[in-house]
Amino acid sequence: MGQVLHGCATTTEAIRRAIQNSEESLRALSKRYGINEKTVAKWRKRTSAADLPTGPREPKSTVLSGEDEAIIVAFRRHTLLPLDDCLYSLQATIPRR
């Protein structure tokens, strides 16, 4: 199973591990892998070759309260409607802030 990279990724875990284990200069590694020297320096400093998680640490809705969100999720599970149809059905009850 291959590694899934985001659209702007320039390195894979294998390249990151090679950078971390290499004794070559930043310039030589950046030329070898076709990446910026700052990227090589960043991966040299890190202890892991895995990407750091992105996004909020505790995701939360900016519009819905926890109770409102639970009601909408229960409605969707009960009706088995697609998201667009759920939105159309519940649009009058969703608070606008």
Residue frames as qw, qx, qy, qz and C-alpha x, y, z in Angstrom:
[[0.000, 0.891, 0.454, 0.000, 0.00, 0.00, 0.00],
 [0.456, 0.432, -0.004, 0.778, 1.50, 3.35, -1.07],
 [0.246, -0.411, -0.397, 0.783, 1.94, 6.45, 1.00],
 [0.144, 0.827, 0.488, 0.241, -0.69, 9.17, 0.49],
 [0.387, -0.165, -0.073, 0.904, 0.87, 12.62, 0.11],
 [0.185, 0.813, 0.359, -0.420, -0.85, 15.98, 0.06],
 [0.599, 0.760, 0.202, 0.151, -0.61, 18.10, -3.08],
 [0.116, 0.935, -0.295, 0.159, 2.37, 20.21, -1.96],
 [0.812, -0.463, 0.333, 0.124, 4.46, 17.36, -0.51],
 [0.429, 0.770, -0.465, -0.087, 7.99, 17.21, -1.89],
 [0.089, 0.438, -0.878, 0.173, 9.29, 14.25, 0.11],
 [0.827, -0.224, -0.437, -0.274, 8.22, 10.77, 1.12],
 [0.735, -0.638, 0.210, -0.092, 9.02, 9.00, 4.40],
 [0.919, 0.059, 0.108, 0.374, 11.80, 7.08, 2.65],
 [0.425, 0.658, -0.058, 0.619, 13.45, 10.30, 1.47],
 [0.370, -0.824, 0.141, -0.406, 13.04, 11.86, 4.93],
 [0.891, -0.410, 0.167, 0.099, 14.71, 8.85, 6.58],
 [0.792, 0.314, 0.056, 0.521, 17.54, 9.01, 4.01],
 [0.109, 0.807, -0.100, 0.571, 18.01, 12.71, 4.81],
 [0.610, -0.727, 0.176, -0.261, 18.08, 12.01, 8.55],
 [0.922, -0.248, 0.224, 0.193, 20.60, 9.17, 8.19],
 [0.701, 0.574, 0.022, 0.424, 22.88, 10.90, 5.68],
 [0.557, -0.543, -0.014, 0.628, 26.17, 12.64, 6.49],
 [0.425, 0.415, 0.364, 0.717, 26.11, 14.70, 3.26],
 [0.071, -0.148, -0.153, 0.975, 25.78, 18.48, 3.28],
 [0.372, 0.572, 0.496, -0.536, 22.44, 20.25, 3.05],
 [0.330, 0.623, -0.326, -0.630, 23.33, 21.50, -0.43],
 [0.098, 0.240, -0.919, -0.298, 24.23, 18.04, -1.74],
 [0.186, 0.309, 0.907, -0.218, 21.04, 16.47, -0.36],
 [0.363, 0.630, 0.270, -0.631, 18.85, 19.29, -1.69],
 [0.315, 0.516, -0.557, -0.569, 20.31, 18.81, -5.18],
 [0.019, -0.080, 0.992, 0.098, 19.98, 15.02, -5.00],
 [0.135, 0.452, 0.857, -0.207, 16.28, 15.10, -4.07],
 [0.076, 0.443, 0.454, 0.770, 15.36, 18.33, -5.87],
 [0.372, -0.796, -0.478, -0.011, 14.14, 20.10, -2.74],
 [0.016, -0.892, 0.149, -0.427, 14.97, 23.31, -0.88],
 [0.433, 0.286, -0.663, 0.540, 17.87, 23.33, 1.59],
 [0.370, -0.315, 0.380, -0.787, 15.45, 24.56, 4.28],
 [0.893, -0.085, -0.154, -0.414, 13.38, 21.41, 3.77],
 [0.757, 0.200, -0.562, 0.268, 16.49, 19.24, 4.20],
 [0.107, 0.338, -0.560, 0.748, 17.40, 21.16, 7.38],
 [0.639, -0.270, 0.132, -0.708, 13.86, 20.77, 8.73],
 [0.945, -0.040, -0.259, -0.196, 13.88, 16.98, 8.29],
 [0.557, 0.324, -0.602, 0.472, 17.39, 16.71, 9.73],
 [0.164, -0.368, 0.471, -0.785, 16.19, 18.35, 12.97],
 [0.783, -0.207, -0.014, -0.587, 13.13, 16.14, 13.39],
 [0.352, -0.345, 0.853, -0.173, 13.29, 12.88, 15.29],
 [0.623, 0.298, 0.709, -0.143, 10.56, 11.22, 13.21],
 [0.131, -0.061, 0.639, 0.755, 10.11, 10.89, 9.44],
 [0.072, 0.607, 0.788, 0.074, 6.30, 11.18, 9.73],
 [0.001, -0.520, -0.208, -0.828, 4.40, 14.34, 8.81],
 [0.030, 0.134, 0.601, -0.787, 3.02, 16.35, 11.69],
 [0.119, 0.617, 0.778, 0.014, -0.77, 16.44, 11.92],
 [0.041, 0.174, 0.167, 0.970, -2.46, 19.50, 10.46],
 [0.398, -0.566, -0.506, -0.515, -5.65, 21.27, 11.44],
 [0.402, -0.634, 0.257, -0.609, -7.05, 22.14, 14.82],
 [0.089, 0.235, -0.913, 0.320, -6.12, 19.98, 17.79],
 [0.218, 0.350, 0.817, -0.403, -9.75, 19.87, 18.91],
 [0.054, -0.213, -0.566, -0.794, -12.00, 20.31, 15.86],
 [0.119, 0.498, 0.689, -0.513, -15.29, 21.97, 16.60],
 [0.215, 0.671, 0.573, 0.418, -18.12, 23.55, 14.68],
 [0.176, -0.032, -0.137, 0.974, -18.08, 27.32, 14.59],
 [0.379, -0.220, -0.291, -0.851, -21.80, 27.54, 13.91],
 [0.741, -0.325, -0.483, -0.335, -23.47, 24.59, 15.62],
 [0.472, -0.563, 0.537, -0.415, -23.63, 23.76, 19.27],
 [0.042, -0.229, 0.972, -0.021, -22.87, 20.19, 20.30],
 [0.458, 0.316, 0.710, -0.432, -26.59, 19.56, 20.76],
 [0.562, 0.635, -0.052, -0.528, -27.49, 20.95, 17.32],
 [0.263, 0.520, -0.771, -0.258, -24.78, 18.85, 15.71],
 [0.224, -0.036, 0.955, -0.191, -26.03, 15.69, 17.47],
 [0.561, 0.475, 0.450, -0.507, -29.58, 16.35, 16.25],
 [0.512, 0.654, -0.333, -0.446, -28.40, 16.76, 12.65],
 [0.101, 0.381, -0.915, -0.087, -26.27, 13.61, 12.78],
 [0.377, 0.158, 0.850, -0.333, -29.19, 11.63, 14.24],
 [0.586, 0.580, 0.154, -0.545, -31.48, 12.99, 11.51],
 [0.414, 0.590, -0.599, -0.348, -29.06, 11.90, 8.79],
 [0.051, -0.210, 0.973, -0.076, -28.58, 8.44, 10.30],
 [0.466, 0.310, 0.692, -0.456, -32.34, 7.98, 10.67],
 [0.597, 0.651, 0.117, -0.454, -33.31, 9.20, 7.19],
 [0.708, -0.060, 0.547, 0.443, -30.19, 7.97, 5.31],
 [0.431, 0.883, 0.183, -0.018, -30.47, 11.04, 3.08],
 [0.663, 0.323, -0.025, 0.675, -27.49, 12.50, 1.23],
 [0.354, -0.345, -0.276, 0.824, -25.89, 15.58, 2.80],
 [0.044, -0.115, -0.287, -0.950, -27.44, 18.01, 0.31],
 [0.448, -0.478, -0.614, -0.440, -30.94, 16.68, 1.04],
 [0.524, -0.501, -0.540, 0.428, -30.32, 16.87, 4.79],
 [0.225, -0.161, -0.065, 0.959, -29.20, 20.47, 4.44],
 [0.235, -0.275, -0.446, -0.819, -32.29, 21.35, 2.40],
 [0.542, -0.510, -0.650, -0.154, -34.57, 19.64, 4.95],
 [0.574, -0.555, -0.404, 0.446, -32.94, 21.18, 8.01],
 [0.361, 0.367, 0.055, 0.856, -31.99, 24.60, 6.63],
 [0.314, -0.724, -0.200, -0.581, -34.74, 26.38, 8.55],
 [0.772, -0.619, -0.146, -0.003, -33.56, 24.90, 11.87],
 [0.747, 0.040, -0.126, 0.651, -29.80, 25.54, 11.44],
 [0.229, -0.880, -0.171, 0.380, -28.82, 28.69, 13.37],
 [0.552, 0.644, 0.059, 0.527, -27.18, 31.52, 11.44],
 [0.511, -0.762, -0.071, 0.391, -24.46, 33.30, 13.38]]
